[in-house]
Amino acid sequence: MLKKIAAIGALVALFGSSAQAADIVVHYLRQEVVQPPTLSNLDPVPEDLGLRGAELALADNQTTGRFLNQTWGLTTTSVAPGGDFIEAVRAALGATDLVILDAPADAMLAAADLPEAKAALLFNVAAPDTRLRGQDCRANLLHTLPSRAMLSDALMQFFVKRKWTKIAMIDGEGPGDAAMAEAFERSAIKFGLKIRARKTWAFDADMRRNASQEVPLFTQDLGDYDVLMVADEANDFARYIPYNTWLPRPVAGAEGLTPKTWDHVVEQWGAAQLQSRFEALSGRAMQDRDYAAWAALRALGEAVTRTKASEAPTLRAYMLGEDFELGGFKGRPLTFRAWNGQLRQPIPLTHRGALVAQAPLEGFLHRNSELDTLGLDQPETPCTAFN
C-alpha cells in the first residue's frame, strides 16, 4: 500500500494536481455463450468471468484518478445467447468510444467493422484466435488476451529447453480443439520440433469411471514419445489423461503443464498482491479472462494519465507507441505490438499446484524484445490494418 501511495504521489508531482478534468466511461460488453457440456463439473465457468477483472481495474483507475482530476465509470451489457449483439455494440458506441469486448471472434469482427466503431478503441479480452492478430486483424481492435500462437509457442520453448523432441498429441472434437491443435502444430514447426503421432479423442464414455481402462489402451499405439500434448480447450477429457497413459510420460497442453494468461499459482513480481485484491473483490481466484479485462482497463488508465486525453484516437496512438508501458505483475513491462495490436506479455507455464516456468525462456533471443518470440512476429504477420 505504501508503494502504491508513493507511486500516486509521483504521478501528482509529474502531472500536477490541477490537471484538466477528464470523465472517462468504458463499456464492458459481453456476448453470453452456451458452454459445451463436459464430463466434470469441478471447474465451472464463473458467471462473472472477465467482468470482475474490469471492476478491479476500475477501482485502480479511480484511486489514481482522484489525485489527477479523473472520473472513471464502467457500464456493462450482457447479451443473451441468440440476442442482438451488434445492436448492443451500437448502443454502447453511442455513449463512449472505449469498449471492452467479451465475445467470440466472429462477433468481435462484426463489431469492429461497424461504421460507428471506425474511430473507437475496442479491446479483445476473450477470443484467443490467432487470425484476429493476423489476416483478420482490425486497426481499432487491440488484444490483451494472448493468442493461441503465444500460448503454444511458450510450451514449445519449454520442450526445446528440456530436449523433449519426440511429441505425441491427442486432439478432441469440441469447439476450439482443432484450432488449439493447429496452434500446437505450427509452434512445433516454428521451434524445429515435430509431432510424430496424433490421435483424435472421440469417446463418449464416462471417464470418471473408465479412465484407468480406456486411456492406456487409447495411448498404447502412439509409440515412444517424450511428452504427450492434449488439445481439449474445454478440458472435457484432458483431466483424465495424466497418470493413465500407456507410457509414463509428462502431459502438456490442456492439462498437466499448461500455458496460461494468468493463474492463481503465480505469486512472484507482486502478483500475490493482485491475487489477494481480486479474491477480496470476487470471492474466487483470478482467471485468464479476468486478467485480460483488468489489463485492458488498466492500459486505458495508464494512457489517460500519460496523455491527459480521453479520446480514443489519442489513446490508441499512445498505446501503440514506444513510450507506453503497463506494469502487469509478470516481471516485465507489458507493451502493445504496433503491427497487430497484441499486448506483449510473458506466459506462465503452470500445473494445478505451482508455477513451473515463465516464457519467454532464457536463450530464446530476439532483435527487439524476447517477448516477440511468442506469437506472430512482425516479419511473419499477415496483418496489414496497422500499416
Secondary structure by P-SEA (a helix, b strand, c coil): caaaaaaaaaaaaaccccccbbbbbbbbbbbccccccccccccccccccaaaaaaaaaaaaaaaaaaacbbbbbbbbbbcccccaaaaaaaaaacccbbbbcccaaaaaaaaaccccccbbbbbccccccccccccccccbbbccccaaaaaaaaaaaaaaacccbbbbccccccaaaaaaaaaaaaaaaacccccbbbbbbccccccccccccccccccccccccbbbbcccccccccccccccccccccccccccccccccccccccaaaaaaaaaaaaccccccaaaaaaaaaaaaaaaaaaaaccccaaaaaaaaacccccccccccbbbbbccccbbbbbbbbbcccccccccccccccccccccccccccccccccccccc
